[in-house]
C-alpha cells in the first residue's frame, strides 16, 4: 500500500472580523481572535465578506496562510486584501514562467513578493523572507490553491472569477519551467 504524498503547497484563506485589530502583535500571535477561516467556516466568512461589501469595494480583507512542505511562506502579521494577494501571486508565477524571475507587491502595502532563480536554486520571497522552492511542484501547487480560492469566492460570494480562473488554467497548461 502506497502512502499519500504530502501536498507541496497548502493555503488557508481567512477573513478579518470587522473592527477587531488594535494590536498587531496580538493579531500575529492570536489569529483565532481576529480571523474566520473561509474553508472551515464558509457561511460565516461569506457573511462577513458580503456585509463588508456594503461599505467598501473589497470584501476579502484578511490573511493568506501559504506554506510549502509545512514551512510558512507568509509572515503572520501580513494581512491585506486576500483576493489581491492571490492575484499578485498568480501574476508573479506568470511572469516567472515567462522570464525566469518576477517581482510584485502586496495589494495595499509595500511588501515585496519575488520568485527568482539564482544558479540552480529558486527562491520565493515575501517581505525579504526567502524560501527555497522547486518550481516543478511549487508552481502547480500555487496555481491549484489559487484556483481553489477563486472557486470558493464564486460559490460562496457569487463573484465572477472566470477571467482569473481562465488565466490560471492557461498557466497550468504551460507547465512549470
N, C-alpha and C positions, 0 to 999 in steps of 0.2 A: 504494500500500500504506500502510495506516494504522499508526502506531507504537502499541505497547501503552501504555496510560495508566498512570502511576505510581499505585500504591495509596496512598491518603491516610494510612491508619493501618496500621502494622505492629507486630507484637509478637513477642517471643520469651520463652517462659517457661523458667526454669531451676530445677532442684532443687539444693539445697545438699548438698554431700558432707558426711556427718556428721563432727563433731569436727574441723573444719579451720580455722575463723576464729578467730584470736587477735590479728590486727592489722587493724583496719578500713580503714586507709589502703591496706594491701597488697591487701585484698579489693577495694576500689574500683578499684585500678589493674590487678589481675590476676584477673579473673573466671574465666579458664580454669583456674586452680588450685583453685577452690572450688566451681564450679558445673557442672552437667551439663544440656545443652540437652534439653528434653523433645521437641523436634521433630527435632533432628539425631541424638539417641541415645535413642530412645524406650524400648528394652528396658532400658538401664542406668538411666535416670531412673525408670521404673516399678519396677524392682527396689529402688532406694534408697527410693522412696515406700512400697512395701509393707513393707519392713524397718522403716522409721521408724514405721509404723502399729502395729507390735507393741509399741512402747514408749510412744507417746502418740497422742492422737486426731487429730493433724494431720500428714499426710504430705507436704504441699506446701510446706514451708519452703524458701524460695529467693528468687529475684529475678525481677521482671517488667520486661523492657525494652519500653518503649512509645514509639513515635515517630510524628510527624505530618509527612509530607513530608520525612522524613530527619532531623528535629530531635528529639533525645531529650527526652522529657517527664518521665522519672523519673530522678532522680539515681542515680549508680552505687553509692552507699553505702546505699541504702534497700532492704534485704532484709527479708522478712517472710513470712507465710503467703500463697502466691500465690493460692490459691482465695479467701481472704478479701479480697485486694486486688481481684481481679476482681469479687467480689460487691459490694464498696464502690463500684467504678466503675460497675457496672450500676445500682445504687441512685442514684448521682449523676446518671446520664443520665436515669433515670426521673423523679426529682424535677425536673430541669432541664426536661424536656419538659412537665411539669405546671405548674411555677411560673416558669420563665424564669431561675431561679438555683437553685443547690444547693450544699450543703457536707456533707462526710463526713470520716471519718478512716481511716487505715491500720488494719488489724485489731488490731495489738498495739503501736502506737506513737502518740504524739500528733502525727502527721504529717497536716496538713490537706490535703484534696482539695477543690477548688472548680471549679464550672463556672458561669459567670455572664456575662450580657450587660450591658455598660456602654456606653450610647449605641448605636452601630452595630457595636460590637466585642464578640466573645465570647472570654472568656479561660478556659483550662484551667490550673489552678494546682495544683502539688504542692509542699507544704512551702515556700510563698512564692516559688516559681519559676514565673512565669506565661508562657504562650504564647498567641498569638492563634490561634484556630481558627475554621473555618467550620462551623457546626452541620450544614449540608447534606451535608457529606462526613465530618465528624468523627464524628457520632453513628452513622450506619450503619457506618462503619469500625470503631468501638469495639465495636459490637454483633456485627459479623462476627467480630472477633478473640476476643471473649469466648466466643462460641458455639464457635469452633474449639478454644479451651482446654477448655471443658467436655465437648465431644465426645471430646477426647483422654483426659480422665480416665475417661469411661465406657468407652472402647475399651481403654485400657492398664492401668487400675487396677480397673475393674469398679465404679466409683462410680455411683450412681443420681443423675443430674443432670437428671432430667426436669422438676423444678419450675423450676429456674433457666433451663433451655433454653426452657421454655414462656413464662416471663416475657420472655426476650429476643425470642422470636418475636412476642409480643404488642406489644412496644415497636417492633419493626420494622414491624409493621402500622400503627402510629400515625404513623410517619414523623417526621422532624426538623421542628422549628418553623421 
